[in-house]
Amino acid sequence: MKHSPKILAFAYCCLVASGFGVQAADDMNAVAERYAHLLLALGQHDPDYVDAFYGPADWKTQREEHGQI
């Protein structure tokens, strides 16, 4: 039982670190989504800029129909 404070400290650190990893992944996904929307917007002005888009089809059709997403 003399190692139990170390085990508790390790478990606490793992829980804290895992929470920060989720937030960082969510932030990165938001940045990537905004970047994809930006590239689609640029593709409206230069048809050769976006040669292929593998994201959600409704993003591209909304951009083409309404000029925004």
BALUM-621132 format. One record per atom (N, C-alpha, C, O, CB): residue number from 1; x, y, z; chain. Coordinates in pm, whole numbers, plus 32768, in hexadecimal, padded with zeros to 4 digits. Atoms other than C-alpha are relative to their C-alpha. Glycine has a CB too. Layout:
<sites>
  num    xx    yy    zz  cadena
  NUM     X     Y     Z       A
...
</sites>
This chain:
<sites>
  num    xx    yy    zz  cadena
    1  8050  7F87  8000       A
    1  8000  8000  8000       A
    1  8054  807E  8000       A
    1  801B  80EB  7FF7       A
    1  7FA5  8000  8075       A
    2  7FB0  7F85  7FFE       A
    2  8127  80EF  800C       A
    2  8008  8042  7F76       A
    2  8031  80B5  7F6C       A
    2  808C  7FE1  8033       A
    3  7FFD  7FC7  8086       A
    3  810B  8123  7E93       A
    3  7F7B  803E  7FD7       A
    3  7F71  8078  7F6B       A
    3  8027  7F95  7F9C       A
    4  8084  7FD0  8027       A
    4  7F9E  8186  7E94       A
    4  7FFC  8096  7FE2       A
    4  7FB4  80BC  7F85       A
    4  7F9D  7FE0  806C       A
    5  8003  7F73  8029       A
    5  7FDE  8303  7E95       A
    5  803D  8015  7F75       A
    5  800E  806B  7F2A       A
    5  804B  8056  8066       A
    6  7FC4  7FF4  8085       A
    6  80BC  82D9  7D63       A
    6  7F9F  7FD1  7F94       A
    6  7F94  800E  7F2A       A
    6  8084  7FAF  7FF8       A
    7  8061  8034  8061       A
    7  7FB4  820B  7CB4       A
    7  7F8E  8063  7FED       A
    7  7F62  807B  7F7D       A
    7  7FCA  7F77  802E       A
    8  806A  7F9B  8009       A
    8  7EA9  830C  7D05       A
    8  802F  807B  7FB3       A
    8  7FE4  80B2  7F62       A
    8  7FD0  8028  808C       A
    9  7FCA  7F8C  8047       A
    9  7F89  8426  7C8A       A
    9  800C  7FE2  7F6A       A
    9  7FED  8037  7F17       A
    9  8088  8028  803A       A
   10  7FF4  8028  808C       A
   10  7FCF  8369  7B48       A
   10  7F77  7FFC  7FBE       A
   10  7F67  802D  7F4E       A
   10  8045  7F77  7FF4       A
   11  8087  8007  8037       A
   11  7E5D  8324  7B12       A
   11  7FC6  808B  7FEA       A
   11  7F87  80A5  7F83       A
   11  7FA5  7FAF  805C       A
   12  8030  7F77  800D       A
   12  7E09  8491  7B4E       A
   12  8041  8045  7F88       A
   12  7FFD  8088  7F3B       A
   12  801D  8051  8081       A
   13  7FB9  7FC2  8071       A
   13  7F11  8503  7A56       A
   13  7FCD  7FCA  7F7A       A
   13  7FBF  8015  7F19       A
   13  8098  7FE7  800B       A
   14  8034  803B  807C       A
   14  7E8D  8411  7950       A
   14  7F77  8039  7FDF       A
   14  7F5A  8056  7F6B       A
   14  7FF8  7F68  800C       A
   15  8085  7FC8  8018       A
   15  7D2B  8491  797B       A
   15  8008  8091  7FD1       A
   15  7FC0  80B8  7F75       A
   15  7FAC  7FF8  807E       A
   16  7FF1  7F74  8027       A
   16  7D98  85FB  7963       A
   16  8037  800A  7F72       A
   16  8006  8059  7F22       A
   16  805B  804B  8062       A
   17  7FC1  7FFC  8084       A
   17  7E73  85BA  7833       A
   17  7F9F  7FD3  7F93       A
   17  7F9E  800B  7F26       A
   17  807D  7FA9  7FFD       A
   18  805D  8030  8065       A
   18  7D63  84F9  777D       A
   18  7F95  8068  7FE2       A
   18  7F66  8070  7F70       A
   18  7FC0  7F7E  802D       A
   19  8062  7F96  8016       A
   19  7C6E  8619  77AA       A
   19  8036  806D  7FA6       A
   19  7FEE  80A2  7F52       A
   19  7FD4  803C  8083       A
   20  7FC4  7F99  8054       A
   20  7D5E  870F  770D       A
   20  8011  7FCF  7F71       A
   20  8007  801E  7F13       A
   20  8087  802B  803A       A
   21  7FF1  8037  8086       A
   21  7D98  8627  75E6       A
   21  7F7F  8007  7FB1       A
   21  7F82  8020  7F38       A
   21  802F  7F70  8008       A
   22  8081  7FF8  8043       A
   22  7C26  8622  7594       A
   22  7FE5  808F  7FD3       A
   22  7FB8  80A5  7F63       A
   22  7F8E  7FCE  805C       A
   23  8014  7F73  8023       A
   23  7C12  879D  759A       A
   23  8059  8028  7F8B       A
   23  802D  806F  7F31       A
   23  801B  805A  8079       A
   24  7FA4  7FDE  806D       A
   24  7D43  87BA  74BA       A
   24  7FD0  7FC3  7F7C       A
   24  7FDB  8004  7F13       A
   24  808F  7FCF  8021       A
   25  8032  8040  807B       A
   25  7CAE  86C4  73BF       A
   25  7F86  804B  7FCC       A
   25  7F79  805E  7F53       A
   25  7FDD  7F6C  801B       A
   26  8075  7FB4  802B       A
   26  7B66  8785  73B8       A
   26  8029  8085  7FC2       A
   26  7FF0  80AE  7F5C       A
   26  7FA2  801A  8077       A
   27  7FD0  7F82  8038       A
   27  7C21  88CB  737D       A
   27  803E  7FEB  7F76       A
   27  8027  803A  7F1B       A
   27  8067  8040  805E       A
   28  7FC0  801B  8080       A
   28  7CEC  882F  7264       A
   28  7F98  7FDE  7F96       A
   28  7FA7  8006  7F22       A
   28  8065  7F8D  800E       A
   29  806B  801E  805F       A
   29  7BB1  87A7  71C0       A
   29  7FB9  807F  7FD2       A
   29  7F97  808C  7F5C       A
   29  7F9A  7F9F  803E       A
   30  8040  7F82  8025       A
   30  7B15  8901  71C8       A
   30  8057  8050  7FA0       A
   30  8025  808B  7F40       A
   30  7FE2  8054  807E       A
   31  7FA4  7FB9  8059       A
   31  7C4A  8999  7128       A
   31  8001  7FBF  7F77       A
   31  7FFF  8004  7F11       A
   31  8090  8002  803C       A
   32  7FFE  8047  8080       A
   32  7C50  888C  701B       A
   32  7F80  8019  7FB1       A
   32  7F83  8028  7F37       A
   32  8014  7F69  8016       A
   33  807F  7FE8  8044       A
   33  7ADF  88C1  6FCE       A
   33  7FFB  808D  7FC6       A
   33  7FCC  80A0  7F56       A
   33  7F8B  7FEA  8060       A
   34  7FFD  7F76  8034       A
   34  7B0B  8A3A  6FAC       A
   34  805D  800A  7F87       A
   34  8040  8052  7F28       A
   34  802E  8063  806E       A
   35  7FA2  7FFF  8070       A
   35  7C37  89FD  6EC7       A
   35  7FC0  7FC3  7F84       A
   35  7FD2  7FF7  7F15       A
   35  8080  7FB3  8025       A
   36  8043  803E  8072       A
   36  7B69  8915  6DE9       A
   36  7F99  8060  7FC4       A
   36  7F8E  8069  7F4A       A
   36  7FBC  7F7D  802A       A
   37  8061  7F9E  8032       A
   37  7A57  8A1D  6DD0       A
   37  8046  8072  7FB6       A
   37  8015  80A3  7F51       A
   37  7FAC  8038  8075       A
   38  7FB3  7F96  8042       A
   38  7B5C  8B22  6D77       A
   38  802E  7FD3  7F75       A
   38  8025  801F  7F15       A
   38  807A  8027  8055       A
   39  7FD3  8032  8082       A
   39  7BE7  8A48  6C60       A
   39  7F8D  7FF6  7F9E       A
   39  7F9D  8012  7F27       A
   39  8043  7F79  800F       A
   40  8074  8005  8059       A
   40  7A8B  8A0F  6BD5       A
   40  7FD9  808C  7FD2       A
   40  7FB0  809E  7F5F       A
   40  7F89  7FBD  8047       A
   41  801E  7F75  8027       A
   41  7A53  8B88  6BD7       A
   41  8063  8031  7F98       A
   41  803D  8074  7F38       A
   41  8002  805C  807C       A
   42  7F9C  7FDA  8064       A
   42  7B99  8BBE  6B1D       A
   42  7FE5  7FBB  7F7B       A
   42  7FFE  7FF4  7F11       A
   42  808D  7FDE  8031       A
   43  8021  804A  807A       A
   43  7B2B  8AB5  6A23       A
   43  7F91  8042  7FB0       A
   43  7F88  802C  7F38       A
   43  7FD9  7F74  8023       A
   44  8068  7FB7  8048       A
   44  7A01  8B90  69CB       A
   44  803C  806C  7FA6       A
   44  8003  808D  7F3E       A
   44  7F9E  8040  8063       A
   45  7FBF  7F96  804C       A
   45  7AF1  8C9C  694C       A
   45  8068  7FCC  7F9E       A
   45  8083  800C  7F38       A
   45  8041  8062  805F       A
   46  7F9C  803E  8057       A
   46  7BF5  8BB7  68B0       A
   46  7FDC  7F6C  7FF1       A
   46  7FFC  7F1C  8048       A
   46  8091  8011  803A       A
   47  8030  8089  8011       A
   47  7B60  8A75  6822       A
   47  806F  7F98  8001       A
   47  8054  7F23  801C       A
   47  7FB3  7FF5  7F80       A
   48  7F92  8060  8000       A
   48  7CB8  89D3  6807       A
   48  803E  7FEF  808B       A
   48  8097  7F9B  809B       A
   48  806B  802D  7F9E       A
   49  7FC3  8004  7F7B       A
   49  7D07  8A09  6979       A
   49  7FDE  7F7F  804A       A
   49  8035  7F42  8088       A
   49  7FD4  8078  8052       A
   50  802B  807B  7FBE       A
   50  7C3C  88E2  6A00       A
   50  7FEB  7F97  7F94       A
   50  7F89  7F9B  7F4A       A
   50  7F7D  8015  8055       A
   51  800D  8066  8068       A
   51  7C78  87B3  6924       A
   51  7FAE  7F88  8031       A
   51  7F74  7F40  7FDF       A
   51  808A  7FD1  7FD2       A
   52  8050  806E  7FC9       A
   52  7BD2  86B7  6A0E       A
   52  7FD8  8023  808F       A
   52  8027  805D  80DA       A
   52  804F  7F78  7FFD       A
   53  8031  7FE7  7F7A       A
   53  7AFE  86D0  6B48       A
   53  7FC2  7F7F  8033       A
   53  7F63  7F4C  7FF8       A
   53  7F9A  8075  8004       A
   54  802E  807F  7FC9       A
   54  7AC7  859B  6C20       A
   54  7FB3  8012  8082       A
   54  7F9C  7FB1  80CB       A
   54  8076  7FA4  8018       A
   55  804E  7FE6  7F87       A
   55  7A03  8640  6D39       A
   55  7F6C  7FE8  7FE8       A
   55  7F46  7FAD  7F83       A
   55  8017  808F  8030       A
   56  8091  8011  8010       A
   56  788C  8645  6D6E       A
   56  7FCE  8047  7F82       A
   56  7FEF  80BA  7F6A       A
   56  7FB5  8036  807C       A
   57  8030  7FCA  8080       A
   57  77DA  867C  6C23       A
   57  7FA9  807C  8015       A
   57  7FA8  80D6  7FC0       A
   57  7FB2  7F96  7FB3       A
   58  8057  7F8D  7FEA       A
   58  76E4  8771  6CBD       A
   58  804E  8080  8018       A
   58  801A  80ED  7FFD       A
   58  7FA3  7FE7  8075       A
   59  7FAF  7F87  7FF2       A
   59  77FF  8863  6D15       A
   59  8017  803E  7F77       A
   59  8007  80B7  7F65       A
   59  8088  7FE1  8046       A
   60  7FE1  7FCD  8086       A
   60  785B  8882  6BA6       A
   60  7F82  8033  7FBB       A
   60  7F86  809E  7F7D       A
   60  8042  7F93  7FAC       A
   61  807A  7FD2  8043       A
   61  76F5  889A  6B27       A
   61  7FC9  807E  8041       A
   61  7F96  80D6  7FFB       A
   61  7F96  7F92  8002       A
   62  802B  7F84  7FBE       A
   62  769B  899F  6C2E       A
   62  8056  8075  7FD6       A
   62  8023  80E3  7FC1       A
   62  8005  7FF0  8099       A
   63  7FA6  7F95  802B       A
   63  77CB  8A69  6BCC       A
   63  7FDE  802B  7F73       A
   63  7FDE  80A2  7F54       A
   63  8094  7FD3  8008       A
   64  801F  7FE0  808C       A
   64  776D  8A54  6A5C       A
   64  7F79  8045  7FF3       A
   64  7F6A  80A1  7FA3       A
   64  8003  7F82  7FAB       A
   65  8087  7FC9  800B       A
   65  75FC  8AA4  6A92       A
   65  7FF1  8088  8045       A
   65  7FB6  80E5  800D       A
   65  7F9C  7F9F  803B       A
   66  8019  7F88  7FB0       A
   66  7609  8BAF  6B9D       A
   66  807A  805A  800F       A
   66  806E  80CA  803F       A
   66  7FCE  7FD9  8087       A
   67  7F88  7FAF  7FF3       A
   67  776C  8C2C  6B93       A
   67  8038  8001  808D       A
   67  809D  8043  80A7       A
   67  7FE3  808B  7FD6       A
   68  7FCE  800A  7F78       A
   68  7796  8BDB  6D02       A
   68  7FCF  7F7E  8040       A
   68  7F74  7F3C  800E       A
   68  7FD4  807B  8054       A
   69  8027  8079  7FBA       A
   69  777D  8ABE  6DF7       A
   69  7FD0  8026  808A       A
   69  7FA9  7FCF  80D8       A
   69  8075  7F9B  8009       A
</sites>
